[in-house]
């Protein structure tokens, strides 16, 4: 990998992130995965994530290859199911440019999110995805995320990984 790193996104990244989103939506739609559309997620959503200090990019020698939002849990939509833990972080809008997929970038982003959540003394990391998004479902299961139920209000399957306790 060399100098590949995960760093906080900057406003100067927004144009590339918008292209990343469009390419990802196009590739997902081609597979019949209608998780997102041309209006979401787009530049304005990524800008809001940067404003909230919650957007991270996978930067490989100044080439942005992936992105994810990592934030404190505050999801109204999540309240309809019973989770294992309450004190959690949540991943949203994780995506990798289609041409860089299958290189472990999404896995590295999720590993970063797990490590970051652990360092913030969180009890778990949560994520949701469209039931048809078999690629993300497979990745989450391979990383020991546990299915937590179906979020009928937003048509998403919920997953959670409980973090090792920081308590001695």
N, C-alpha and C positions, 0 to 999 in steps of 0.2 A: 504493500500500500504506500510506503514512503511517507509523504507529508499529508496524507488524508487525515482530516480531523472533523470533529463535530464541534460547531461553534454557534454562538448566538447569531441569529439572522440580523442583517442590517437593512436600512431603507434602500441602500443601493442594490440589494439583492432582489427587490420586488419585481422588476421586469422579468428576470430569469425565472422566478418562482411562479409568475403568472403563466409563462410558457410551459413550465413543468406541469402545472395543473392542467392546462389544456391538452397536453400530450398524454397525460395519465388518464384523463377522462375519455379521450378518444380511444386509447388502448383498452380501457375497461369496457366501454360501450361495445367495442368490436368483439369482446368475449361474452357479451350479454349481461355484464355487471353494471347495472344502472344506479350505482351508489351516488354519483354526483352528476351535475349537468353543467352547461356552459355558463351558468351564472353563479355556481358555487362548487368548490371554493375558488375565489379569484383574488386579485391583488388587494382589494379592500379588506378582505378577511385576513390575509397575511399581514397587512399593515396594522390591523387591530391587534393581531398576535404580537407583533413587534412592540407596539405601544404598551402592551401588557407584559412585556419582557418574557414571553413564553414561547418564542419560535426559535427552533434550532435547525441548522442546515448541515448536511454532509458535504464538506468542501474537500475536493481532491485536487491539490495543486491549482487552486483558484477556479476549478470547475465544480459548479454546484450539481450534485447528483441526486440529492434527496432532501426531504424536509419533514419536520413534524412539529406540532404544537404540544407542549407539555405544561399542564397547568394544575392548580389546586382543584380538587373536585368541588363543583358547585352546580351539578347538572340536575335541573328539575326533572328531566326525562328519566333519570336514573332512579328516582325514588319509588318507582312502581314495582321494583323487584328487590329481593333480599340479597344483599351482598355479604361477603364474609367479613369485611372490615369497613370501618367508616373513615378513618384518617388516611386519605388516599390522594394520589396524583392520578391524572387522566391524560391519555394520549389522544389527540385529534389530528385529523388531516395529515396522516403519515403517507408519503408518496415518494416514489423513486422514478426518475426518468425511465421510460420503457427501455431505451437502449442500454441502460446500466442495470437493469433488473437481473436477478439470478447471480449477483455478485456478493450477496450477503449484506448489502447496505441497509435494508429495512431491519434485518436482524441486529446490525450494529446500532442503529438508531434506538431500537427497543431495549437493547442491553444498556445503552447510555441512559435511557429513561428509567430503567430499573435501578441502576447505580445511583442516579440523581435522587430518585425517590427514597432510596435507602439512606443516602447521606442527609436528607431532610427529615429523617426519622418518621417516614410515612409507613403505614402498616401494609399497604398494597398499592398496586398499579392497575388501573382499569382502562379498558378500551372497548369500543363497540364497532361492529362492522355489519354490512348488509349480509343477510343469510346467504345470498348467491355469491358472495365474494370468497370463493373457495381458496384462492391464493392466500389471502390474509388469514383465513380460518386455519389453514394448514400450518402457516408460519407460527401463529399464536399457540396452537396445540404442541408444536415441536419445541416451543420454548417454555412449556409447562404452565401456560395460562389456562385457567379452568373455566369452562362455560358456566355462566351464572344465570342464564335464562334469556327470555325474549322480551325486548323492549317494544311492545306493540304500538306504543304511542309514536315511535319514530322508525318502526320496521328495522330494528337492528338486533343482532345477537350480541349479548354482553359477555365479556371475558374479564377475568381478574387473576392476578398473580399475587399471592401473599408473600411478603418479604420476610427474610430472616429477621428475627427480633434483634434490635440493637441492645436489648437489656442483657446484662450479665447474670 
